[in-house]
Amino acid sequence: MRAIWSGSIGFGLVNIPVKLYSATQDSKLDLDMLDSHGLAHIRFKRVNENTGKEVPWEQIVKGYLYNDEYVILEDEDYEAASPKKSKIIEIESFVEEVSIDDIYFENPYFLEPAKGGEKAYELLLEALQKTGKAGLSRFVLRTQEHLAVIRPRENYLLLQQLRYEEEIRTSEDLKLPDNVKIAKRELDMAIELIKQYSAEFDISQYKDEYKAELMKIIKAKAGGKKPVVKKLKVVHTKSDDLFDQLKASLGSKPSTSKKRAS
């Protein structure tokens, strides 16, 4: 892995030199865009909208439209906006890890101690494990300030990027059911069905099946075969069929999930 950021964790008066690594990787199929006539690659060009000429990367700058004029930002401007947060992940407070609503969780990153920071890193790790706390912090990565928590995971520290509250949409505009009456026998049956389908969470049991099926189609088409299109009809459960369908579901747990909506 290659570090995408290096700096320090600020922990009181202690500075822990660390390196930051992305904890995720893309598993999507790498599909190219092609011209349907001749299958030539489609290229995207950075074009000056006034002249129509292509602009090389080294001539491209970033600017903000302010009072009808563009203000150009240089690399040093981003760091000047917050030089400390560009170099230090400052822990501002410690919060109960379980108190953070997972709707705020975003990208995860591995934290690795840099040379000389091993003991302080281990100290913070063990202290967080003992207390059940997570360190709330802010830092600048790729020209943008991020809210994050530093939390223990197995034998290392994980930095979990958080969304700001302003980034979460309100649910007030949702059209939700109102004054719907649920019969006790329907609720009891639904609870029984949940119990039957309950299992320990094991993420290793779940693979990207869609990608695997798509690869089968790609290989079949590459061999000159025409893939068979599977027909699927979704039948929605009517209100007066709800109890009967819940009852029929008990004891008939399928090996593959069926598409059904209620």
C-alpha positions in Angstrom: 0.0 0.0 0.0 1.0 3.6 -0.6 0.4 6.2 2.1 -2.0 9.0 0.9 -1.1 11.4 3.8 1.5 11.7 6.4 1.5 13.9 9.5 0.7 13.5 13.2 -2.1 12.7 15.6 -2.4 15.5 18.2 -3.3 13.8 21.5 -3.1 16.4 24.3 0.5 17.6 24.2 1.6 14.3 22.5 2.2 14.3 18.8 2.2 10.8 17.2 3.8 10.7 13.7 1.5 8.6 11.5 0.8 7.6 7.9 -2.7 7.3 6.4 -3.7 4.5 4.0 -7.0 4.0 2.3 -8.8 0.9 3.9 -10.9 0.2 0.9 -10.5 -0.7 -2.8 -12.8 -0.6 -5.8 -14.2 -4.0 -6.8 -16.3 -2.8 -9.8 -15.6 -4.2 -13.2 -13.3 -1.8 -15.2 -15.5 -1.1 -18.3 -14.2 1.1 -21.1 -16.4 3.5 -23.1 -16.3 2.6 -26.8 -17.8 3.9 -30.1 -20.4 1.3 -31.2 -19.1 1.8 -34.8 -15.6 0.3 -34.8 -15.2 -0.1 -31.0 -12.7 2.7 -30.8 -12.0 4.1 -27.3 -13.9 7.3 -26.3 -11.6 10.0 -25.0 -12.6 12.9 -22.9 -10.8 16.2 -23.6 -10.4 19.2 -21.5 -11.5 21.9 -23.9 -11.5 25.7 -23.6 -15.1 26.6 -24.1 -14.1 29.9 -25.8 -11.6 28.6 -28.3 -12.6 25.0 -28.6 -8.9 24.0 -28.2 -7.7 21.2 -25.8 -6.0 22.4 -22.6 -3.1 20.4 -21.2 -3.1 19.6 -17.5 -0.3 21.9 -16.6 -2.3 24.9 -17.8 -5.4 24.1 -15.7 -6.0 26.0 -12.5 -8.9 26.1 -10.1 -10.8 29.2 -9.3 -13.8 30.4 -7.4 -16.3 32.8 -8.9 -16.5 35.8 -6.6 -18.3 39.0 -7.5 -18.4 37.9 -11.1 -14.6 37.4 -11.3 -12.6 34.3 -10.8 -10.2 34.1 -7.9 -7.4 31.5 -8.6 -6.3 29.2 -5.8 -2.8 27.9 -5.6 -1.6 24.8 -3.7 -0.2 27.0 -0.9 -3.5 28.7 -0.5 -5.1 25.4 0.7 -2.4 24.9 3.3 -2.5 28.6 4.4 -6.2 28.2 5.1 -5.3 25.8 8.0 -1.6 24.9 8.2 -2.1 23.0 11.4 -5.0 20.8 10.1 -3.0 20.1 7.0 -0.3 18.4 9.1 -2.0 17.3 12.3 -5.1 15.3 13.0 -6.0 17.1 16.3 -8.2 15.1 18.7 -10.6 17.7 20.0 -12.6 15.5 22.3 -13.3 11.8 23.2 -16.8 10.4 22.7 -18.5 7.1 23.3 -17.8 5.1 20.2 -21.3 3.5 20.3 -22.9 7.0 20.5 -22.0 7.9 16.9 -25.0 7.3 14.5 -23.7 5.2 11.6 -25.5 7.5 9.1 -22.5 9.8 9.6 -19.8 7.2 8.7 -18.0 7.6 5.4 -14.6 6.5 4.2 -12.3 4.4 6.5 -8.5 4.8 6.6 -5.7 2.8 8.2 -3.4 4.7 10.6 0.1 3.4 10.8 2.8 4.7 13.2 5.7 6.4 11.5 9.2 6.1 12.8 9.5 7.1 16.5 5.7 7.1 17.1 5.3 3.4 17.9 5.0 3.7 21.7 2.6 6.7 21.7 0.5 5.0 19.0 0.2 1.8 21.1 -0.6 3.9 24.2 -3.5 5.6 22.4 -4.7 2.3 20.9 -4.9 0.6 24.3 -6.4 3.6 26.1 -9.2 3.8 23.5 -9.8 0.0 23.8 -10.0 0.2 27.6 -12.4 3.2 27.7 -14.6 2.4 24.7 -14.0 5.9 23.5 -13.2 7.3 20.0 -11.2 10.5 19.3 -13.2 13.2 17.4 -11.0 15.2 15.2 -10.7 17.4 12.1 -8.0 17.5 9.5 -7.4 18.6 5.9 -7.0 16.0 3.1 -7.0 16.8 -0.6 -7.8 20.5 -0.2 -10.9 19.7 2.0 -11.4 19.7 5.7 -12.9 16.4 7.1 -14.5 15.5 10.4 -13.3 12.1 11.6 -13.1 9.7 14.5 -10.0 7.7 15.5 -11.1 4.4 16.9 -9.4 1.1 17.8 -9.9 -1.9 15.6 -8.3 -5.2 16.3 -4.6 -4.3 16.9 -4.5 -0.9 15.0 -6.1 2.5 14.8 -8.7 3.2 12.2 -9.6 6.7 11.1 -13.3 6.9 10.0 -14.2 10.0 8.0 -17.6 11.4 9.1 -20.2 13.4 7.2 -21.1 16.8 8.7 -24.6 17.2 10.0 -25.4 19.7 7.2 -24.7 16.9 4.6 -27.5 14.7 5.9 -30.8 15.4 4.3 -34.0 15.7 6.3 -36.5 12.9 6.2 -39.4 15.3 6.5 -40.2 15.1 2.8 -40.7 11.3 2.8 -44.3 10.2 2.1 -44.7 7.7 4.9 -47.8 5.7 5.9 -50.1 7.3 8.3 -52.8 5.7 10.6 -52.0 2.2 9.3 -53.3 -0.4 11.7 -51.2 -3.5 12.2 -53.1 -6.5 13.7 -51.4 -8.3 16.6 -51.3 -11.6 14.8 -49.6 -10.0 11.8 -47.0 -8.4 14.1 -46.4 -11.7 16.0 -46.0 -13.5 12.7 -43.6 -11.0 11.4 -41.5 -11.2 14.6 -41.5 -15.0 14.3 -40.3 -14.7 10.7 -37.5 -12.4 11.8 -36.4 -14.9 14.4 -36.3 -17.7 11.8 -34.1 -15.6 9.5 -31.8 -14.4 12.3 -28.1 -15.2 12.0 -24.8 -14.0 13.2 -23.4 -11.2 11.0 -20.5 -12.6 8.9 -19.5 -10.2 6.1 -17.2 -12.9 4.5 -20.3 -14.9 3.5 -21.3 -12.1 1.1 -19.7 -11.6 -2.3 -20.4 -9.4 -5.2 -22.7 -11.9 -7.0 -23.8 -9.4 -9.7 -20.2 -8.8 -10.8 -19.6 -12.6 -11.0 -22.8 -13.1 -13.1 -21.8 -10.2 -15.3 -18.4 -11.8 -15.9 -20.2 -15.0 -16.9 -22.1 -13.0 -19.5 -18.9 -11.4 -20.7 -17.1 -14.8 -21.1 -20.1 -16.2 -22.9 -20.3 -13.3 -25.4 -16.6 -13.5 -25.9 -17.1 -17.2 -26.9 -19.9 -16.3 -29.3 -22.7 -17.4 -27.1 -25.9 -15.5 -26.5 -26.7 -15.1 -22.8 -30.1 -16.3 -21.5 -32.0 -13.4 -20.0 -33.8 -14.4 -16.8 -37.4 -13.1 -16.6 -38.4 -11.8 -13.2 -41.9 -10.6 -12.2 -42.2 -8.9 -8.8 -45.6 -9.5 -7.2 -46.4 -7.0 -4.5 -48.2 -8.3 -1.3 -51.7 -6.9 -0.9 -52.8 -5.7 2.6 -55.4 -8.5 3.0 -52.8 -11.2 2.0 -50.2 -10.1 4.5 -50.9 -12.6 7.3 -51.2 -15.6 4.9 -48.0 -14.7 3.1 -46.1 -14.3 6.4 -47.4 -17.6 7.6 -46.5 -19.3 4.3 -42.9 -17.8 4.6 -42.3 -19.6 7.9 -40.5 -22.9 7.5 -39.7 -22.2 3.9 -36.5 -20.2 4.1 -35.1 -20.1 0.5 -31.5 -20.7 -0.4 -31.5 -17.7 -2.6 -33.5 -14.5 -1.9 -36.7 -13.9 -3.8 -37.8 -10.5 -4.9 -40.9 -9.6 -3.0 -42.1 -6.2 -1.8 -44.8 -5.5 0.7 
